[in-house]
Each structure stands twice: as structure tokens, then as C-alpha cells.
Amino acid sequence: MSDEVKVPYVNENCIGCWACVAICSDVFDLDDEWKAFAKTWMDTSNSSWIDDAIWACPVNAIHYKD
């Protein structure tokens, strides 16, 4: 089992639909321009919620950093 922490990021394709925030507000929020971002001090302990947010994004704007 890997101890590597997967860190999500949101790219410029975000349309501010709130799906990721509704699913995983511990990790995602919206900025002043209504674009999603991954919080700096995020809780990645339950990555299944992050995976759900990635899956729910209608424009495929959320990915894990390589």
C-alpha cells in the first residue's frame, strides 16, 4: 500500500458549476471569479470523495497532479 498523497487540481476549464464543492467541500471551494480550486490545507484522507468530485465534473477540469 502506498503512502503517497494524491493532490487534486482544477484547470482553466472550470465553469463554476459547484458540483465538486457540493460533493467534497473539505477539498474544493470557489474563488471570487466562481472558478473551483483545491484548498491549500485540504483533507485528502477520504480520497473516494475526491474521486466522486472528479467524476462529477461536467467539463473534466479536475485531475490529480502527476
N, C-alpha and C positions, 0 to 999 in steps of 0.2 A: 504494500500500500504506500502510495506516495504522500509525502508531507507538503508537496508543492502547492502553493496557494494560487488558484486561478483568479486573475483580476479582470473584471469586465470593463469594457469601454464602450462609449456611444460615439458613432461617427457623425459626419455632417449631414447624413441622410435623414436624421430625426425630424419628424413632423410634429412633435409635441402632443401625441395622442393620449398620454398619461397611462398607457397600458402597463409599462414597466413599473411605474410608481405605484399603481394600484396593486400590482402583484407583489412587489418587493420594495417597499418604501424604506427598508433598512439600508438598501444599497443605492437606489435611484431616486433622483429628485429632478425638478425642472428649474432652469435658470430664469433670469429676467426676460429672456427672449423666447420663453416657452420651449426650450430645447432640453431634452433629458441629458443627464450626466450621472456618472457613477461617483458617489461621495468619496472623499479622500479617506475618511475614517469609517469604512464600510465593514459590516459584519458578513464575512464570506463563509461562516460556519455551516450554513444550510444552503449549499450550492444548488439544490434542487429548485429553490425559489428563483434563483438567478437564471437557471436553465429555462424555467417556465416563462420568465420575462423575455428572454432571448427568443423563444419560440413564438411568443405572442406579438412581437414587434411586427407591424404590418409592412414596414419598409426595410426589414433586415438591417437595422442600424446598430444593433448591439452584438458585440463579439467579445471573446476572451482575448487579451493581449497574448502575443506569442512569447 
